């Protein structure tokens, strides 16, 4: 037996119904917010991701050479692709560009609960400006999507990369040199962060200040004692989110998202019920296009981990009903098989989901199969009933059977 | 500037609206027919495809080694994956299993008009039986999908691989030995087919008979003079299709689909307006699961080339309207920016697609941007009007402006 590749999944009919249900929901919500869908290729030149995330990223992705010797890889995320697309084709469109995407991403790592080698991301990017409005609009879409799915227990934490960057710069660590420290702070590995800061010449008092700043979390009032543009900025973002109806936002200056291209506001969303792997969304404002040969443009974006969000919904018991079909057409004997296809086609043309026996089974077996689909009704087509242009309509729940004129069948099924 | 990989495409907002429109349409039609969606990974063990199509297929696909030394590849098609999934997980489900899928496939070949290295397929498989009903149901779904897209000029050609197989067997060429000949006949390279037949010991008369059989095309009546189970079978399939309302089916015994696993009925759909690359759909009945370690099960399936179908629709001028949004909210000055977000959120919660200025533009520039989206209405939020709980509603087409009470705004926009 040939296995599917390690870390990948197949999705059967029931699981796929759930997935499409929530995928469509996210898409609809994004469209309501004036975002428009785009799509980019499954594989990219590896350079796209090494430019964005550094050469180390190659270790974590599916990178290979194609037959023409090109270094290509399966995309590990979609922001880089969206920005590449923006630089090459979309830079002349009116701004802001509000775009969203949904698709597979890939990473080569040890598969574990909730982490797959092929996983699905829903994401959005607003390209064109750096205003609190833009940032609030991005966070607001993420929140509206989660609200719409029915997820109850989720927490939005907003921070600002500028606060720590400024403190580090004041202590003499500016630009790229701050990055390794920020990465340790992001992962809350404080002893290593302290060591790196000491090596970079940050005094113990300043280092302690920086670490305690990453521990500032709570309602917006935790910023009351803080001055400066970054704190003001977060306050503005939270005010707009409140006006949008999202009061469940807290401040967390420990949200660092240790990547060089973030420029200001950063945010994460947790579903606490998921335990250690609780983060279901992350994003922030960034500037990437100049790295790919375009002009510098501020942007804000986020990605929702689709698989983990589904896991969170499952944990909360959020369900979506099994779809099934309206009618299953059962011919009684070979003489009426062709007639059964005429009937099933008429039902489908009327917009009713309908199926028909393909296995040449008897009536009993066909009804049994129809119940597994499940089908709400069975339409039993017998030679004798056809003489009076009628069929037998069976309610698959109650088992009740009635004789129905062919001309009334669609009407009866649509009731 | 970093380029997208050769042979791949990015899809911008307008193109993506068209693609989703037709993708959803195909999905809905399949659901109406009682098919259910499944999904499988983007990459598979390469063995899956060499087992199905022979070792030569490696030359045409994106095959590579992952970091664990596994031979994997980007899927070149989806039937093999579906059957693998069936064998490992779905074999115990009630039959027939009616499944469909939509997704990217990949092949490494020279890109040309209408042929991409990353392309999209919609496909369906019915697993569980080999009856004319099953085959008609599969062809019927393909036809119903194309009909629903609005495509006018398409031709369904139905053949039966058994007819040529039987003739070759009678001439002493049975089983796998017939395959190279069938492949030449499929591509209508008659001199080479004749040469192979001569080498295999087929006499010139029999060879001529076989070649002229592949040229039998036309309405179902072209089979009137032919006896035998395969001809009877095609007649039954066409009868059922006629009952389903698909009379535009012709017989073409030259449809061979030169692959070993086809067992009986084979069919293709052309969009003649596309010229040389006119085939938009192909399929037939097959038996593959035993090759992947499962029991032998007869199946019928097809795949529609999504990209080429869109090209055919475009050639016929079939359109889908630009979507746009209902309302764009324009704050007049900074003091009402937050209020504008409150309003846009209320509209979105009422199910109206709405957007808001994120760029801190003046009213004139915002209206200009709103026109490009396009938005049907602008909701202009001014301090003075807010005093009487009102906003100005501007019809973006006529330019007409009216003062509307906040409480009536949703109602007005939904008119």
Interface residues (C-beta under 8 A of the other chain):
Chain A: X1 X2 X3 X4 X5 X6 X8 X9 X10 X11 X12 X13 X16 X17 X19 X20 X27 X31 X32 X33 X34 X36 X37 X38 X39 X40 X41 X42 X43 X44 X45 X47 X48 X51 X62 X64 X65 X66 X67 X68 X70 X72 X74 X81 X84 X85 X87 X88 X89 X90 X94 X95 X96 X98 X99 X104 X106 X108 X118 X126 X128 X129 X131 X133 X134 X136 X137 X140 X144 X239 X240 X243 X244 X245 X292 X293 X294 X323 X325 X328 X337 X338 X339 X341 X342 X344 X345 X348 X349 X351 X352 X353 X354 X355 X356 X357 X358 X359 X360 X369 X372 X373
Chain B: X1 X2 X3 X4 X5 X6 X8 X9 X10 X11 X12 X13 X16 X17 X19 X20 X27 X31 X32 X33 X34 X36 X37 X38 X39 X40 X41 X42 X43 X44 X45 X47 X48 X51 X62 X64 X65 X66 X67 X68 X70 X72 X74 X81 X84 X85 X87 X88 X89 X90 X94 X95 X96 X98 X99 X104 X106 X108 X118 X126 X128 X129 X131 X133 X134 X136 X137 X140 X144 X239 X240 X243 X244 X245 X292 X293 X294 X323 X325 X328 X337 X338 X339 X341 X342 X344 X345 X348 X349 X351 X352 X353 X354 X355 X356 X357 X358 X359 X360 X369 X372 X373
